[in-house]
Amino acid sequence: MRGHTTRGKTRRGRLAALDRYLIGREAPLLTRAPKDAAVVDVGFGARPWTTLELAAALREAGCDAPVLGVEIDPLRVEQARRCMGDAPPGVTLREGGFTWWQGSEEARLVRAMNILRQYPPEACAEAHAALGARLIPGGLVLEGTCAPRGEVLVTHLLRREEGGLRREALLFMNDFSQGFAPIMFRDRLPQDLRREALPGGALEALFARWAASWEATRAGAATAAEAFARSAEALAQREPGVAPDPALWGMGALLWRWG
Ligand SMILES: C[S@@+](CC[C@H](N)C(=O)[O-])C[C@H]1O[C@@H](n2cnc3c(N)ncnc32)[C@H](O)[C@@H]1O
């Protein structure tokens, strides 16, 4: 599938919370064999900050997998190479698209944040399939959207299983700098799911239950973070896709598993 250059906005720290989630929750995937299966950041934008920060977080956590930053705009790749002065070891930047690999390269993780928002929803299924085509078994595609500073983020977790790429879950994250209400996530849904939050859509019921859980529990909360955790706990009691996970809620994150 051919992609195209889009707006290149990015920011230092924008995906740092997602980096922390990955280190905390996907360590076995990030550190297992084969050693040369890469971690790929597709569409790094006008500067390679998200790629370099992900690489730094991985190295700090003891993951020495190769990190590949890919961008479809050759000029941005050229500019980004000038930012590699203090790059962590094992990072490569190069021009590429959804079909990011060369030769027999494989990946354990492919992240494509804030890319498909600028594509039509109909393009998403094909883009997902391409992004995940070279995943090792159990490997993960993260594709989603976030606010400009990363304060609210929603991403697909698409897992490579025997039968192909499976929609495993949606990950919701909030840093509470803008407060919290479940509706805040609706504007950051991955591009192929935006319609699903409308009446009759697959996510409408989830948002309605989350809003009801929040309304029922928010009065006693001293902070937005506490209101979030309380709403998550109440939601988990009525929504089978949400497992009780206070440690995750404490990170400002909630996982909703499909089906
Ligand atoms: C908004 S920036 C996102 C930067 C960064 N991922 C972030 O979240 O801050 C989107 C970038 O993706 C690039 N892009 C768009 N389609 C692409 C594709 N098919 N493959 C690789 N990069 C792509 C654009 O050229 C642009 O630089």
The ligand as an SDF file (V2000), in Angstrom:
LIG
                    3D

 27 29  0  0  0  0  0  0  0  0999 V2000
    1.7380   13.9890   12.6000 C   0  0  0  0  0  0  0  0  0  0  0  0
    3.3080   13.2690   12.2210 S   0  0  0  0  0  0  0  0  0  0  0  0
    3.4320   12.1360   13.5700 C   0  0  0  0  0  0  0  0  0  0  0  0
    4.7760   12.1590   14.2270 C   0  0  0  0  0  0  0  0  0  0  0  0
    4.9310   11.2120   15.3910 C   0  0  0  0  0  0  0  0  0  0  0  0
    4.6170    9.8370   15.0560 N   0  0  0  0  0  0  0  0  0  0  0  0
    4.1120   11.6440   16.5880 C   0  0  0  0  0  0  0  0  0  0  0  0
    3.1830   10.9260   16.9810 O   0  0  0  0  0  0  0  0  0  0  0  0
    4.3820   12.7010   17.1440 O   0  0  0  0  0  0  0  0  0  0  0  0
    2.9000   12.1630   10.8680 C   0  0  0  0  0  0  0  0  0  0  0  0
    4.0930   11.7910    9.9890 C   0  0  0  0  0  0  0  0  0  0  0  0
    3.8120   10.5450    9.3290 O   0  0  0  0  0  0  0  0  0  0  0  0
    4.3330   10.5920    8.0280 C   0  0  0  0  0  0  0  0  0  0  0  0
    3.6370    9.5920    7.2250 N   0  0  0  0  0  0  0  0  0  0  0  0
    2.4200    9.6830    6.6460 C   0  0  0  0  0  0  0  0  0  0  0  0
    2.1250    8.5420    6.0050 N   0  0  0  0  0  0  0  0  0  0  0  0
    3.1690    7.7180    6.1920 C   0  0  0  0  0  0  0  0  0  0  0  0
    3.4540    6.3890    5.7740 C   0  0  0  0  0  0  0  0  0  0  0  0
    2.6050    5.7020    5.0320 N   0  0  0  0  0  0  0  0  0  0  0  0
    4.6420    5.8440    6.1330 N   0  0  0  0  0  0  0  0  0  0  0  0
    5.5320    6.5490    6.8740 C   0  0  0  0  0  0  0  0  0  0  0  0
    5.3190    7.8100    7.2930 N   0  0  0  0  0  0  0  0  0  0  0  0
    4.1500    8.3820    6.9600 C   0  0  0  0  0  0  0  0  0  0  0  0
    4.0990   12.0170    7.6030 C   0  0  0  0  0  0  0  0  0  0  0  0
    4.9270   12.3930    6.5110 O   0  0  0  0  0  0  0  0  0  0  0  0
    4.3680   12.8030    8.8920 C   0  0  0  0  0  0  0  0  0  0  0  0
    5.7060   13.2290    8.9560 O   0  0  0  0  0  0  0  0  0  0  0  0
  1  2  1  0
  2  3  1  0
  2 10  1  0
  3  4  1  0
  4  5  1  0
  5  6  1  0
  5  7  1  0
  7  8  2  0
  7  9  1  0
 10 11  1  0
 11 12  1  0
 11 26  1  0
 12 13  1  0
 13 14  1  0
 13 24  1  0
 14 15  1  0
 14 23  1  0
 15 16  2  0
 16 17  1  0
 17 18  1  0
 17 23  2  0
 18 19  1  0
 18 20  2  0
 20 21  1  0
 21 22  2  0
 22 23  1  0
 24 25  1  0
 24 26  1  0
 26 27  1  0
M  CHG  2   2   1   9  -1
M  END
$$$$
